Amino acid sequence: MNKVMLIGNVGKEPQVRYLDTGICVAQISLATTEKGYTLQNGTQVPDRTEWHSVIFWRKQAEVVEKYVHKGDKLYVEGKIQSRDWADKQGVSHKVYEIMADNLELLSPKTQTPSQPVGASAPTAAPAAKPAEVTPKTPAAVTPSQNQDEYPF
């Protein structure tokens, strides 16, 4: 089984592209941190942060484009996928990415889309269930089939 579940913070603004076919693709950098601890002998083990490249397709990518920003906390489910390529000098590269299947926005909403930038945010309401987006991917076009058009 190839399943990944991550809770982390977005490290920079999402990169969003539209393929020639009109399909939306978004990529984010997601930081997850394991808290440090102290061993019985007193040795301090520091926090460890991992950075994950997460790819969203179609409707999820459009949601990312609209609602996800640097610093937001997200819950992402997906699978690990690797890609190989050679640069102009012929050097081989391999990257591991998370292909997202599910997305939940965990950061509280601070500003409504119609609110002008710089306007004060509404007072916080009790936390509601985070937005969940799980689009159905047609079997005819999967992310792995689009690697020739992969924009990142």
Contact map, one row per residue, 1 for C-alpha under 8 A:
11100000000000000000000000000000000000000000000000000000000000000000000000000000000000000000000000000000000000000000000000000000000000000000000000000000
11110000000000000000000000000000000000000000000000000000000000000000000000000011000000000000000000000000000000000000000000000000000000000000000000000000
11111000000000000000000000000000000000000000000000000000000000000000000000001111000000000000000000000000000000000000000000000000000000000000000000000000
01111100000000000000000000000000000000000000000000000000000000000000000000011111000000000000000001000000000000000000000000000000000000000000000000000000
00111110000000000000000000000000000000000000000000000000000000000000000000111100000000000000000000000000000000000000000000000000000000000000000000000000
00011111000000000000000000000001000000000000000000000000000000000000000001111000000000000000000000000000000000000000000000000000000000000000000000000000
00001111100000000000000000000001000000000000000000000000000000000000000011110000000000000000000000000000000000000000000000000000000000000000000000000000
00000111110000000000000000000111100000000000000000000000000000000000000011100000000000000000000000000000000000000000000000000000000000000000000000000000
00000011111000000000000000000111000000000000000000000000000000000000011111000000000000000000000000000000000000000000000000000000000000000000000000000000
00000001111110000000000000011110000000000000000000000000000000000000111111000000000000000000000000000000000000000000000000000000000000000000000000000000
00000000111110000000000000011110000000000000000000000000000000000000011000000000000000000000000000000000000000000000000000000000000000000000000000000000
00000000011111000000000000011000000000000000000000000000000000000000111000000000000000000000000000000000000000000000000000000000000000000000000000000000
00000000011111100000000000010000000000000000000000000000000000000001110000000000000000000000000000000000000000000000000000000000000000000000000000000000
00000000000111110000000001111000000000000000000000000000000000011001110000000000000000000000000000000000000000000000000000000000000000000000000000000000
00000000000011111000000001110000000000000000000000000000000000000000000000000000000000000000000000000000000000000000000000000000000000000000000000000000
00000000000001111100000111100000000000000000000000000000000010001000000000000000000000000000000000000000000000000000000000000000000000000000000000000000
00000000000000111110000111000000000000000000000000000000000000000000000000000000000000000000000000000000000000000000000000000000000000000000000000000010
00000000000000011111111110000000000000000000000000000000000000000000000000000000000000000000000000000000000000000000000000000000000000000000000000000000
00000000000000001111111110000000000000000000000000000000000000000000000000000000000000000000000000000000000000000000000000000000000000000000000000001010
00000000000000000111111000000000000000000000000000000000000000000000000000000000000000000000000000000000000000000000000000000000000000000000000000000000
00000000000000000111111000000000000000000000000000000000000000000000000000000000000000000000000000000000000000000000000000000000000000000000000000000000
00000000000000000111111100000000000000000000000000000000000000000000000000000000000000000000000000000000000000000000000000000000000000000000000000000000
00000000000000000111111110000000000000000000000000000000110000000000000000000000000000000000000000000000000000000000000000000000000000000000000000000000
00000000000000011110011111000000000000000000000000000000111011000000000000000000000000000000000000000000000000000000000000000000000000000000000000000000
00000000000000011110001111100000000000000000000000000011110011000000000000000000000000000000000000000000000000000000000000000000000000000000000000000010
00000000000001111000000111110000000000000000000000000011100011011000000000000000000000000000000000000000000000000000000000000000000000000000000000000000
00000000000001110000000011111000000000000000000000001111000000000000000000000000000000000000000000000000000000000000000000000000000000000000000000000001
00000000011111100000000001111100000000000000000000001110000000000000000000000000000000000000000000000000000000000000000000000000000000000000000000000000
00000000011101000000000000111110000000000000000000111100000000000000000000000000000000000000000000000000000000000000000000000000000000000000000000000000
00000001111000000000000000011111000000000000000000111100000000000000000000000000000000000000000000000000000000000000000000000000000000000000000000000000
00000001111000000000000000001111100000000000000011110000000000000000000000000000000000000000000000000000000000000000000000000000000000000000000000000000
00000111100000000000000000000111110000000000000011110000000000000000000000000000000000000000000000000000000000000000000000000000000000000000000000000000
00000001000000000000000000000011111000000000001111000000000000000000000000000000000000000000000000000000000000000000000000000000000000000000000000000000
00000000000000000000000000000001111100000000001110000000000000000000000000000000000000000000000000000000000000000000000000000000000000000000000000000000
00000000000000000000000000000000111110000000011100000000000000000000000000000000000000000000000000000000000000000000000000000000000000000000000000000000
00000000000000000000000000000000011111000001111100000000000000000000000000000000000000000000000000000000000000000000000000000000000000000000000000000000
00000000000000000000000000000000001111100001111000000000000000000000000000000000000000000000000000000000000000000000000000000000000000000000000000000000
00000000000000000000000000000000000111111111100000000000000000000000000000000000000000000000000000000000000000000000000000000000000000000000000000000000
00000000000000000000000000000000000011111111100000000000000000000000000000000000000000000000000000000000000000000000000000000000000000000000000000000000
00000000000000000000000000000000000001111110000000000000000000000000000000000000000000000000000000000000000000000000000000000000000000000000000000000000
00000000000000000000000000000000000001111110000000000000000000000000000000000000000000000000000000000000000000000000000000000000000000000000000000000000
00000000000000000000000000000000000001111111000000000000000000000000000000000000000000000000000000000000000000000000000000000000000000000000000000000000
00000000000000000000000000000000000001111111100000000000000000000000000000000000000000000000000000000000000000000000000000000000000000000000000000000000
00000000000000000000000000000000000111100111110000000000000000000000000000000000000000000000000000000000000000000000000000000000000000000000000000000000
00000000000000000000000000000000000111100011111000000000000000000000000000000000000000000000000000000000000000000000000000000000000000000000000000000000
00000000000000000000000000000000001110000001111100000000000000000000000000000000000000000000000000000000000000000000000000000000000000000000000000000000
00000000000000000000000000000000111110000000111110000000000000000000000000000000000000000000000000000000000000000000000000000000000000000000000000000000
00000000000000000000000000000000111100000000011111000000000000000000000000000000000000000000000000000000000000000000000000000000000000000000000000000000
00000000000000000000000000000011110000000000001111100000000000000000000000000000000000000000000000000000000000000000000000000000000000000000000000000000
00000000000000000000000000000011100000000000000111110000000000000000000000000000000000000000000000000000000000000000000000000000000000000000000000000000
00000000000000000000000000001111000000000000000011111000000000000000000000000000000000000000000000000000000000000000000000000000000000000000000000000000
00000000000000000000000000001111000000000000000001111100000000000000000000000000000000000000000011000000000000000000000000000000000000000000000000000000
00000000000000000000000000111100000000000000000000111110000000000000000000000000000000000000000111000000000000000000000000000000000000000000000000000000
00000000000000000000000000111100000000000000000000011111000000000000000000000000000000000000000011110000000000000000000000000000000000000000000000000000
00000000000000000000000011110000000000000000000000001111100000000000000000000000000000000000000011110000000000000000000000000000000000000000000000000000
00000000000000000000000011100000000000000000000000000111110110010000000000000000000000000000000000111000000000000000000000000000000000000000000000000000
00000000000000000000001111000000000000000000000000000011111110000000000000000000000000000000000000010000000000000000000000000000000000000000001000000000
00000000000000000000001110000000000000000000000000000001111111000000000000000000000000000000000000000000000000000000000000000000000000100000000000000000
00000000000000000000000100000000000000000000000000000000111111100000000000000000000000000000000000000000000000000000000000000000000000100000000000000000
00000000000000000000000000000000000000000000000000000001111111110000000000000000000000000000000000000010000000000000000000000000000011100000000000000000
00000000000000010000000111000000000000000000000000000001111111111000000000000000000000000000000000000000000000000000000000000000000000000000000000000000
00000000000000000000000111000000000000000000000000000000011111111100000000000000000000000000000000000000000000000000000000000000000000000000000000000000
00000000000000000000000000000000000000000000000000000000001111111111000000000000000000000000000000000000000000000000000000000000000000000000000000000000
00000000000001000000000001000000000000000000000000000001000111111111000000000000000000000000000000000000000000000000000000000000000000000000000000000000
00000000000001010000000001000000000000000000000000000000000011111111000000000000000000000000000000000000000000000000000000000000000000000000000000000000
00000000000000000000000000000000000000000000000000000000000001111111000000000000000000000000000000000000000000000000000000000000000000000000000000000000
00000000000000000000000000000000000000000000000000000000000000111111100000000000000000000000000000000000000000000000000000000000000000000000000000000000
00000000000011000000000000000000000000000000000000000000000000111111110100000000000000000000000000000000100000000000000000000000000000000000000000000000
00000000010111000000000000000000000000000000000000000000000000000011111100000000000000000000000000000000000000000000000000000000000000000000000000000000
00000000111111000000000000000000000000000000000000000000000000000001111100000000000000000000000000000000000000000000000000000000000000000000000000000000
00000000111100000000000000000000000000000000000000000000000000000000111110000000000000000000000000000000000000000000000000000000000000000000000000000000
00000000110000000000000000000000000000000000000000000000000000000001111111000000000000000000000000000000111000000000000000000000000000000000000000000000
00000011110000000000000000000000000000000000000000000000000000000000001111100000000000000000000000000000111000000000000000000000000000000000000000000000
00000111110000000000000000000000000000000000000000000000000000000000000111110000000000000000000000000011111000000000000000000000000000000000000000000000
00001111000000000000000000000000000000000000000000000000000000000000000011111000000000000000000000000011110000000000000000000000000000000000000000000000
00011110000000000000000000000000000000000000000000000000000000000000000001111100000000000000000000011111000000000000000000000000000000000000000000000000
00111100000000000000000000000000000000000000000000000000000000000000000000111110000000000000000000011110000000000000000000000000000000000000000000000000
00111000000000000000000000000000000000000000000000000000000000000000000000011111000000000000000001111100000000000000000000000000000000000000000000000000
01110000000000000000000000000000000000000000000000000000000000000000000000001111100000000000000001111000000000000000000000000000000000000000000000000000
01110000000000000000000000000000000000000000000000000000000000000000000000000111110000000000000111100000000000000000000000000000000000000000000000000000
00000000000000000000000000000000000000000000000000000000000000000000000000000011111000000000000111100000000000000000000000000000000000000000000000000000
00000000000000000000000000000000000000000000000000000000000000000000000000000001111100000000011110000000000000000000000000000000000000000000000000000000
00000000000000000000000000000000000000000000000000000000000000000000000000000000111110000000011110000000000000000000000000000000000000000000000000000000
00000000000000000000000000000000000000000000000000000000000000000000000000000000011111000001111000000000000000000000000000000000000000000000000000000000
00000000000000000000000000000000000000000000000000000000000000000000000000000000001111100001110000000000000000000000000000000000000000000000000000000000
00000000000000000000000000000000000000000000000000000000000000000000000000000000000111111111100000000000000000000000000000000000000000000000000000000000
00000000000000000000000000000000000000000000000000000000000000000000000000000000000011111111100000000000000000000000000000000000000000000000000000000000
00000000000000000000000000000000000000000000000000000000000000000000000000000000000001111110000000000000000000000000000000000000000000000000000000000000
00000000000000000000000000000000000000000000000000000000000000000000000000000000000001111110000000000000000000000000000000000000000000000000000000000000
00000000000000000000000000000000000000000000000000000000000000000000000000000000000001111111000000000000000000000000000000000000000000000000000000000000
00000000000000000000000000000000000000000000000000000000000000000000000000000000000001111111100000000000000000000000000000000000000000000000000000000000
00000000000000000000000000000000000000000000000000000000000000000000000000000000000111100111110000000000000000000000000000000000000000000000000000000000
00000000000000000000000000000000000000000000000000000000000000000000000000000000000111100011111000000000000000000000000000000000000000000000000000000000
00000000000000000000000000000000000000000000000000000000000000000000000000000000011110000001111100000000000000000000000000000000000000000000000000000000
00000000000000000000000000000000000000000000000000000000000000000000000000000000011100000000111110000000000000000000000000000000000000000000000000000000
00000000000000000000000000000000000000000000000000001000000000000000000000000001111000000000011111000000000000000000000000000000000000000000000000000000
00000000000000000000000000000000000000000000000000011110000000000000000000000001111000000000001111100000000000000000000000000000000000000000000000000000
00010000000000000000000000000000000000000000000000011110000000000000000000000111100000000000000111110000000000000000000000000000000000000000000000000000
00000000000000000000000000000000000000000000000000000111000000000000000000000111100000000000000011111000000000000000000000000000000000000000000000000000
00000000000000000000000000000000000000000000000000000111100000000000000000011110000000000000000001111110000000000000000000000000000000000000000000000000
00000000000000000000000000000000000000000000000000000001000000000000000000011110000000000000000000111110000000000000000000000000000001100000000000000000
00000000000000000000000000000000000000000000000000000000000000000000000000011100000000000000000000011111000000000000000000000000000111000000000000000000
00000000000000000000000000000000000000000000000000000000000100000000000001111000000000000000000000011111100000000000000000000000001111000000000000000000
00000000000000000000000000000000000000000000000000000000000000000000000001110000000000000000000000000111110000000000000000000000011110000000000000000000
00000000000000000000000000000000000000000000000000000000000000000001000111100000000000000000000000000011111000000000000000000000011100000000000000000000
00000000000000000000000000000000000000000000000000000000000000000000000111100000000000000000000000000001111100000000000000000000010000000000000000000000
00000000000000000000000000000000000000000000000000000000000000000000000111000000000000000000000000000000111110000000000000000000000000000000000000000000
00000000000000000000000000000000000000000000000000000000000000000000000000000000000000000000000000000000011111000000000000000010000000000000000000000000
00000000000000000000000000000000000000000000000000000000000000000000000000000000000000000000000000000000001111110000000000000000000000000000000000000000
00000000000000000000000000000000000000000000000000000000000000000000000000000000000000000000000000000000000111110000000011010000000000000000000000000000
00000000000000000000000000000000000000000000000000000000000000000000000000000000000000000000000000000000000011111010000111000000000000000000000000000000
00000000000000000000000000000000000000000000000000000000000000000000000000000000000000000000000000000000000011111110000010000000000000000000000000000000
00000000000000000000000000000000000000000000000000000000000000000000000000000000000000000000000000000000000000111111000000000000000000000000000000000000
00000000000000000000000000000000000000000000000000000000000000000000000000000000000000000000000000000000000000011111000000000000000000000000000000000000
00000000000000000000000000000000000000000000000000000000000000000000000000000000000000000000000000000000000000111111101000000000000000000000000000000000
00000000000000000000000000000000000000000000000000000000000000000000000000000000000000000000000000000000000000001111111000000000000000000000000000000000
00000000000000000000000000000000000000000000000000000000000000000000000000000000000000000000000000000000000000000011111000000000000000000000000000000000
00000000000000000000000000000000000000000000000000000000000000000000000000000000000000000000000000000000000000000001111100000000000000000000000000000000
00000000000000000000000000000000000000000000000000000000000000000000000000000000000000000000000000000000000000000011111110000000000000000000000000000000
00000000000000000000000000000000000000000000000000000000000000000000000000000000000000000000000000000000000000100000011111000000000000000000000000000000
00000000000000000000000000000000000000000000000000000000000000000000000000000000000000000000000000000000000001110000001111100000000000000000000000000000
00000000000000000000000000000000000000000000000000000000000000000000000000000000000000000000000000000000000001100000000111110000000000000000000000000000
00000000000000000000000000000000000000000000000000000000000000000000000000000000000000000000000000000000000000000000000011111000000000000000000000000000
00000000000000000000000000000000000000000000000000000000000000000000000000000000000000000000000000000000000001000000000001111100000000000000000000000000
00000000000000000000000000000000000000000000000000000000000000000000000000000000000000000000000000000000000000000000000000111110000000000000000000000000
00000000000000000000000000000000000000000000000000000000000000000000000000000000000000000000000000000000000000000000000000011111000000000000000000000000
00000000000000000000000000000000000000000000000000000000000000000000000000000000000000000000000000000000000100000000000000001111100000000000000000000000
00000000000000000000000000000000000000000000000000000000000000000000000000000000000000000000000000000000000000000000000000000111110000000000000000000000
00000000000000000000000000000000000000000000000000000000000000000000000000000000000000000000000000000000000000000000000000000011111000000000000000000000
00000000000000000000000000000000000000000000000000000000000000000000000000000000000000000000000000000001110000000000000000000001111100000000000000000000
00000000000000000000000000000000000000000000000000000000000000000000000000000000000000000000000000000011100000000000000000000000111110000000000000000000
00000000000000000000000000000000000000000000000000000000000000000000000000000000000000000000000000000111100000000000000000000000011111000000000000000000
00000000000000000000000000000000000000000000000000000000000100000000000000000000000000000000000000000111000000000000000000000000001111100000000000000000
00000000000000000000000000000000000000000000000000000000000100000000000000000000000000000000000000001110000000000000000000000000000111110000000000000000
00000000000000000000000000000000000000000000000000000000011100000000000000000000000000000000000000001000000000000000000000000000000011111000000000000000
00000000000000000000000000000000000000000000000000000000000000000000000000000000000000000000000000000000000000000000000000000000000001111100000000000000
00000000000000000000000000000000000000000000000000000000000000000000000000000000000000000000000000000000000000000000000000000000000000111110110000000000
00000000000000000000000000000000000000000000000000000000000000000000000000000000000000000000000000000000000000000000000000000000000000011111110000000000
00000000000000000000000000000000000000000000000000000000000000000000000000000000000000000000000000000000000000000000000000000000000000001111110000000000
00000000000000000000000000000000000000000000000000000000000000000000000000000000000000000000000000000000000000000000000000000000000000000111110000000000
00000000000000000000000000000000000000000000000000000000000000000000000000000000000000000000000000000000000000000000000000000000000000001111111011000000
00000000000000000000000000000000000000000000000000000000000000000000000000000000000000000000000000000000000000000000000000000000000000001111111111000000
00000000000000000000000000000000000000000000000000000000100000000000000000000000000000000000000000000000000000000000000000000000000000000000111111100000
00000000000000000000000000000000000000000000000000000000000000000000000000000000000000000000000000000000000000000000000000000000000000000000011111100000
00000000000000000000000000000000000000000000000000000000000000000000000000000000000000000000000000000000000000000000000000000000000000000000111111110000
00000000000000000000000000000000000000000000000000000000000000000000000000000000000000000000000000000000000000000000000000000000000000000000111111111100
00000000000000000000000000000000000000000000000000000000000000000000000000000000000000000000000000000000000000000000000000000000000000000000001111111100
00000000000000000000000000000000000000000000000000000000000000000000000000000000000000000000000000000000000000000000000000000000000000000000000011111100
00000000000000000010000000000000000000000000000000000000000000000000000000000000000000000000000000000000000000000000000000000000000000000000000001111110
00000000000000000000000000000000000000000000000000000000000000000000000000000000000000000000000000000000000000000000000000000000000000000000000001111111
00000000000000001010000010000000000000000000000000000000000000000000000000000000000000000000000000000000000000000000000000000000000000000000000000001111
00000000000000000000000000100000000000000000000000000000000000000000000000000000000000000000000000000000000000000000000000000000000000000000000000000111
